Amino acid sequence: MSRMKSLLPLVLASVICLAGVAQAQLVFVPVTPCRVADTRNATGPFGGPSIAGGTTRSFVIPSSACSIPATADAYSVNVTVVPRAGLGYLTVWPTGVAQPLVSLLNSDGRVKANAAIVPAGTGGAISVYATDTTDFVLDINGYFVPSTSASALEFYPLTPCRVADTRNPSGSLGGPSLVGMQTRAFPILSSACNIPSSALAYSLNFTAVPQAGLGYLSAWPTGQAWPGVSTLNVSTNNPVVANAAIVPAGTPNGEINVLGSNNTDVVIDINGYFAPANSAAGGQSLIPVTPCRPLDTRSSSGSFNGTLPVNITSGPCGIPSSAEAFVLNATVVPTGGLGYLTLWPENEAQPVVSTLNADDGVIASNMAIVPTTNGSIDAFSSSPTQLILDINGYFATNTGIQGLYTTTALIDGIDVPFDIVVLPNGTFYAMYGETLQGVLLIGGLIVGQGTAANGTFTVANATNYLYQSGGGESVVATSDSGTYVAGTSISGTDSQTGLQYTATALPSSQYNPTATPSIATLVGTWTLSTVLSITVNSDGTFTGSETLTNCQFSGAFTPDTSGLNVFDMTLTLTANTGCTVKTYAGIALVYLQSDGVTHQMIGGAVDISNSQKSLQFGVTK
């Protein structure tokens, strides 16, 4: 590999360790609830036909009548199924990625609804799969955009708290019950849940306790006309039914309206709110992940009754310890009637709230945004049940520049490709290279310790591993500093080379920084012409060779758990011609080149014995 570097007139890469950087995340834009699709309507892209059992259908949400921009990266939606008979399960996920092994809801033939936060897929579309034929209704109450949006809202989690219960004595947040087809306003800010007036949208859980048949219940901002959407549905047998919803605050005093199609009691719980970023400290942003199942007691601990601790961040989904609230879909499979299930942060007293109900003993699901202080939550079931938790995102404090940024830089009169990778744990990789037969070739490292905050970064003490034509490696001191716009761009100057750069984030169609890293994306043989070959196995181990010196190497990739779509890498050179035995540690990542076909893998690492040597590569498949 060392001889391969000598082919380049000058190639340079940098790794700078920054303290206090965080993630390129998403913030929320509420909208008046709006109906995106209803397959009961006439045939069309947002109408019929019904979703046939065993098939998938996609909906391009920005093309709907709800005025959702193409820049939306995720949607807050409410999904309702109207099945022809039993529905084993329905799954919703971003178009363009493989269908995940999770479910959103199940039905025994009754109309059911569930909320979800779904990342935008190819062309802004989401895909829907149903095991059995069903009609499908999709409503939207907001969307998420990059955290650079000045007008969007951050999330502020609350310990789950009961806002209103119409079964209680009469009052603004108590009785009487709702009267069918009569709207009632609830002054959310007047509750005992310590919600500030800066809240512009609420993360709520609604529970309907029907007195007889209840077709639907709707919630929307006070001061606006009823938008013609539903929040939850109750079919035959009048069971207690719960569903989550993000509801914009109304005017003039933050109230929300609730309407039931028939007489019913309603219970409203809150687990957080959305407000402007400058309204208080501790605002959080959303990091969507490919839907993943961190818990299924049917294949682990079995049915439970009482309290069950669940550690989400130590599970199989790669959720980092920086997560401060989880976006979960909870499904219960009760052995009989289940009064209620509650989810809340571990190490806190159980709050007087409920997440879902299944008093009829039927499988039930509900979305829940559950805060955490240590990566774990608690679940309480009033009766024996199996519990399944799926996760499709998490919230974390938004503070920095995490992501992948690319550009070209002029070095010795040559435009050199330049990739920057910033990890949540503070490590900053800026990899320079040269394009050889369409492949980004990487070489060289700058390693240092720095800080990043409020749009600026500084690396005062760094070491520059510099490769030049003719081979060889010089190790010199340097420093880097500059500015960034979180998730969008980073600009800086390297003091030793005088290099000035401005790099921009790759489009999400080429690289999704918040996706959970999967070894499956690495499996196969990657090459650089006939010079370099790396073969990755399904367990992440790899072998390879560099033909110019017959240098052989092996190592392993493991998914990084920091919250960025990268892999930790160890690589050991073996004792062959032109090769000195050494072990290197660093990172690698994969992105799609602009041709939409070729996948590029880049990697960079430092000698673990004395940090006086570096190793980099760029390969494609």
N, C-alpha and C positions, 0 to 999 in steps of 0.2 A: 504493500500500500504506500510505503514511503516514496517509491519510485513513481507511482501514479501521480503524486502531488507535483513532481518535477515537470510534468507536462504543462503546467499552468504558468503563464507569465507572472501572475501574482494572484494568489487566492488567500482570502482571510475570512475567518469566522470568529464570532465573539460569544462568550458566555459571561454574563455579568449578574451577580447575585444581588437582588434588590430586596431590602427589608420593607415589609408593610404593603406590598402590592396585592391586589385582589383581582376580581374577575370581571370580564366583559359580560354584563348581565342585562336583563330585560326589565323594563318598567311598564306600568299599566296605564292604559287610556280607557276610561269607562265610556260606554255608549248606552243610550236608551235601549232597553231590551228590544230585539228585532228578530223576526222570523227569517232565517236564511233559507231553509228548505222544508218541504212537506211533500212526501211522495204520494199522499192522498190526492194531491192536485193533478191537473192535466200534465201529460208527459212533457218533460223539459229538463234542462240541466239542474234545476232546483225543485222539480216536481216529480211526477211519476216516471217510470213505473215503480212498484214496490221493489225492495231488495229481495231477490230470490235466495232461498236457502243455499248456503255453500258458495255464495258469490260475493265479490267485492265491488263497491261503487265509490267513486271519488266525487268530492264537491269542492269547486274552486271558490272559496269564500270571498275573495276580493271582487269576484264577478257578480256577486249577489246584489240585491237591492238595498243592502244594509250599510253601504258607504264605508266599507272596511278597506283601508289602503293596502296596496301591494307590498308596502314596507313592513307590515305586521309579521312578526316572527313567531307568535303563538296566539291562541284564541281562548277566551273564557266562554264556554258554551254550556247549554243545557240540551241533553239528548233525551228524546221521548220515543219509545217503541210502541207500536200498535200491532201486535202480532196476530197472524191468522189463527194460530194455535200455540202450542208451547214453543218457547224460544230458548234453546240451550244457552247461548250467550251471544253478545254483540261486542265487537272490538272496534275502537277508533284509534287511528294513528296517523302520523304525517305521511303523505303520499311520497313515494320514491324510496322508502326504506322497507326492509323486510317486515312482514306482519309479526308483531311481538306476541309472545305466549302469555298474554294477559287478557282479561275481560273487563268491560265497562259495566255491563248489567246483564241480568238474567230475568226470564219471565216464565211463569206457568201458564201464560196465555192472556194475562191481564195487561192493561196499559201501565207502563212504568216509565219513570224518568230518572236521570242521574246527571249531575254536573260533571264537567271535566275541563281541565286546561290542556289543550292539545297544541303541540308545535306545528307551525306551518310547514308543509312539505313542498314538493316540486310545484312551481307555479302558484304557491299559496294554497294548495289543495290539501284536504284531509281525506283519508280512506276509511271506509266502513265495511266491516264484514259481519254477516249474520249467519248463524248455523242453520236457521230456519227462516222461511219467508215471513217478512214483516214490513209494515210501513214504518217510516222513519221521519221524525220531526226534529229539526235543528234550530235552536234559538241562540243568539249571541248577546252578551252583555258587556263585552269589552275585549281589548286585544293588548298584546305586549309588543314593545318596540325597544331598540337598543337604548341603553341608559344615557346616551348623549342627548336624548330628547328633553328639552328644558321644561316642557309643559306636562309631561307624563308624571305618574304618581309612583312613589315607593310604598312598600308594604311594611306595616308596623304590627307585629304579632301581639296578641293578648292571650293570657291564660283564658281558656274557654269560660264564658260567663253567660248567664241567662239574662237576656234583655227584657223579654215579655212572656207572659203566660196568661191567656184569657180564662183559664180555669180558676185563677185567683180572684179575690174580691175586686169589684169594679174600680177602675182607675185607668190612667192614660196608657199604662203598660200591663194592665190586668184585664178583668172582665169588662163588659160581658162578652159572650161568644160572638163570632162573626155571623152576620145574617146573610143568607145566600144572595149573591149578586149586589151586595152593598159594600162599597169601598170604605175601609177604615185606615186612617193615618196613625202610624206609630212614631212617637218622638224618640228616636234611638239615642240621641245625645242626652236625654233626661234620665237614662237608666243608671244603675249603680255600677256600670262596667268601666267607668273612667275613659270614655271615648272623647277625644278632644274635638272642638269645633272645626279644626283643620281637616278632619276626615271628609273626603269627598266620595268615598265608596266604602261599603262594608262587606266583609267576608262573613256570611251568615249561614246558619243551619235552621231550616224551617221544619217543624213537625206538625202535621195535621192530625187532629183527633176528632174524626167526623162524628156527628150525632146521628146521621143516617147516610145515604149515599152522597159522595162528594166527587163530582167529575174532575175538577181541577182547582188549583189555588195559584194565584199570580201575585208577584211582588214587583214594584217599579217605583221610581222616584216620585215623591209628592210634587205637585205642580205641573205634572205632565199628564196627557191623556193615556188611558189604558192602552198599552202597545199591542194587544192581541197575542200575547204569549202566555205560556204556562210555566210555573216553577215546579209543581209536582202534580201528580194525578193519583186518585184513589178509585179503584174499580170495585168489584163486588166484595161482599163480606165486611166492608167498612173497616179494614185494618188501620192501625196507626201507621202513618207513612212519613218518612223524613227525606229531605233533599237539601243539598247545599246550594247556595247562590251568592254571587257577588252582585250587590245591588248599589247603584249610584245613589248618593245622598240627594234628597229633594230640596225644594225651596219652600219657604224661606229659611227654615231652621233645621235642615238635615233630616227631615222626616222621610219615611217610606210609606207607600200605600200597599195594602194587602186586600185582595178580593178572593172570596171563595164562591164557587158556583152554587153551593148549598151551605146550609148552616154547619158550622164547624168551630171547634176550638183550635187555636194555633199557638205554638210555642216557638219563640225565636231566641237562638243562641248566637253568640259572636265569638270568633277566634282571631280577629284582627281587622285592620282597616287600611285603606290606601289614602295617602296624603302627599302634598308637595314635598320634595326632598329637603327643602330648607325649613320645614315646619317644626322639626324636632330631630334630635340625634337618634341614631340607630335604625334609620330607614334601610330596607332590604330590597333586593331585586331578585327576579326569577331566573333560575338556571334550568331550562328544560332538559330532560334526559330521555333517551329512548325508553319507553315503558318497560318496566322490569318488576319481577316478583320477589321482594325480600322476605316474605313470610307466607307459608301455607302449612297450617297446623295438621292438615290431612296427611302430610308426608314428613312431619317432624314431631312435635310434642303432643299432637292429638287434641281432641276436644277439651275445652277448659270451661270453668265456671268460677268467677271471681276475677282476680287481677293477674294479668300476664305481662311481664316486662318484655319489650321488643327493642333490640339494638339494631337500628337501621344502618348505621354507618359501618358496622362490622359485617354486614350481610354481603350477598353476592353481587350487588348492583353497583358497587364502586362509588357510593355517595361519600363525599369527603367530610371530614370532621368540621369544616367551616360552615356546614349547613346549620341554619338556625330555625327552619320550619320546613316540614315535608309536605308535598302535595300528594296525597294518598287516595287510592280508591279502596275502601274497606268493603269486603263481602263476608257475610255470615252464612253458614250452612247449619242451622240449628237442628237439634235432635227433637225438639218440640217447640212450644211457644217460647219466644224470647222477648222479654219486656223491653230491654234496651241494651245497647253497647255504647261505651264511652271511651274516647281516646283523648289523652292529655299528656303534657310533658312529665317525664320521669322525675322523681324527687320533689314533686309538688303534691299537695293534698288533692284528692280526687274532687273535681268541681261538680256542682249540681247542674250538669248538662247531659245531653245524650247526643250520640253521633248518628245512630240509626235504630230502627225498631223492626221487629219481626214477630209480633204477637200471634200471627197466624201460622207460625212455624215454617214459612216459605223462605227460600233463599232471597236475601235482600242486599243491596249495595248502596253506597253513598260516598261521594267525595268528601274528604276532610283535609283542611290545612292545619297541621298539628305542629305547634312550636316545640322546640327542643333546646336544652341547655348543654347536653352531653352526648348527643347522637342517638339517644334512646327515648322511647315513649312508653307509656303504660296503656294497657287495654283492660277494661272491666266489662264482663258479661254477667247479666243478672240471671242467666240460665245457661246450661251446657250448650256449647256451639263450637264448630270449627270456624277459624278466622283466616281469611286470605287478604293480604295487603299487597297492592300493586303501587308502584311509585312512578310518576311521570315528570317530576321536577322537584326543586327545592328552592327555598329563599335563603339568601345570605347577604351580609352587609356589602354594599357596593362602594369600593374604595379605590379602584385602580385600573391597571392596563393589561390584564390577562388576555392572551389571544395569540394569533398568528398574523404577522404583518409582512408584506413583501414589497420589494422595489428593485431598482437597479442603481448602482453607485459607480461613479467614474473614478477608476483607479489606474494610474499610468496611461491615461488616454483610452482605457477599455471600459465599456459598460459591463459591470459585474453584477449578476443576480445577487440579491441580498434579502435573506429571510430572517425575521425576528420572532422568537417564541418567548412569551412571558408566562411563567407558571404562577399559580396561586400562592405557592410557598415562598415566592420571592426570587426564584431563579429566572434569569433573563438570558436567552440565547439569541445572538444576532449572527446568522451564518451567511458568509459571503461565498461566492463560488464563480464558476464559469459554465456556460452551456456548451456541452459537447454532444453532438448528434441528438439534440433535443432533450438531453438529460442535464439536470442541475447538478454539477459536480461541486462538492463542498470541501473546504480545507482550512485549518487554522482556528485558533480560539483566543479570545480575551476573557480572562476570569477576574472578577472583582466583587466587592461588596458595596452596595449602595442603598439609596432610599428613594421612594416614590410616593408622592402625595400631592393632592390638589393640582394635578395636571403637569407636574414637573418631576423629573428624575435626575439623580446625580450619582455617579460612581467615582469616588475620590481616589481609591487605590485599586488598580487593576494590573493584571499581567497580560501582555500581548504576545501570543504565539504566532509568529509571522512567517509565512512560507513565500519564497521568491523563486524566480526562474533559476534552474540549475540545481534545485534541491536545497536542503538545509533548513534549519529552523532557528530563528532568533527569538529570544525571550526578553522583552523590554517592558518597562513600566508605562502605564497609560491611564487615562481617565475618560469617562464618557458622561455627557449631560445633555439634557434637552427637555422637550415637552411632549405631552400625549393627550389625545382625546380618547377616553376609554372606549374600547371596542371598535374604534374607527381608524386612528392613525397614531404614529409615533415619529418624532423628529429629533435628531441629535447630532452631536459632533464627537468624533474620537480625537483626543488631543495629540496622540502620537503620530497618526497618519494624516491628520487634518481632514479626514473624510467627513463630509456632511451628508445626511440622509433623511429622507421623509418616506416612510413606508405606510401602506394602507392595509386594512384587514381584507383578507380574501372573501369573496362572496360565500354565503352559506352553502350554495350549491357545489362549491369546490372543497370547503372545509368547514365543518360545524364544530366550533371550539367547545361547546357544552355537551356534545354527544359522549356517551359512555364509551371509552376505548375498548375495542373488541379485537382479540387476537385473530379472529376470522378474517379481518381486513388485511392482515399481514401474510397469511398462509400462501405459499407458492414460491416461485423463483423470480427474483429481481435481478436485473442486469444493468451494467453500464457498458454498452457495446460488447466487445469480447474481452474487456479489461477486467471487469469485476462481476462476480456472481454471488448472490446470497439466497439460500433456500431456507424458508421458515416453515417449521412443522406446526401441527395443530395445537401443541402444548406451549408454543412460544419459543422453543429452542431453535437454534439456527446454526448452519455451517456455511462456509464460503471460502472463496479463493480469489486471489489477485494474480492474473496470469503473467504479468511482466516479471515478477520475481518468484512465482509459484509459492507465494505466501499464503498459508492456510490459517483459518481462524474459526472459532465457534463461540457461542454465547447464548443469551436468552433475553427475550422481551417479556415484560410483565406490565399489565395495565397500570398506569399511574392513578392514584386515588386522590390527587389534589383537587380535581374538579375540571381539569382541562383534558381535551382529547389527545393525549400523548402516551408514550410508553417509556418506562424505565428500561435501560439497556445495560448489560454487561457483555464485554467482548474480550476474548483472550486470543492473542496471536500465538501460534505454535512454532516450534523450532524448525523452520524450513529455510531454504535459500532466500536471503534477503530479508529475513524476518527475525526480530529479536523478541523472545518470549516476554510478553507484558500483558497485564489485564487493565482494561479501561472501563470506566463507568460513566454513563450519561443518559441521554434521551434520544428517542426517534419518533417521528410522526409521519402520517400519510395524508396527502391531499390530492385532489383531482386537478390535472393540468387544464389549461384553458381550452384545449381541444375537446373536452368533455369525455374523453376515452382513456387517456393514459393516466395511470396512477403513479405519483412520485413519492418515494420514501427518502427522507433525509435523516441523518443521525450525526451526533457529535458527542465526544466523550474525552475524558482526561485520564491519564495514567494514575492509577490509584496508589502507586507506591511512593511517588514523590511529586506529582503534579507538574513535572517538567516536560512532559510530552503530551501531545493531543492527537486525536484521530477523528476523522470525519468521512462521510460518504454520501453520495447521491445516486440512487438507482431507480429504475422504473419497471413496471410490468403492464 
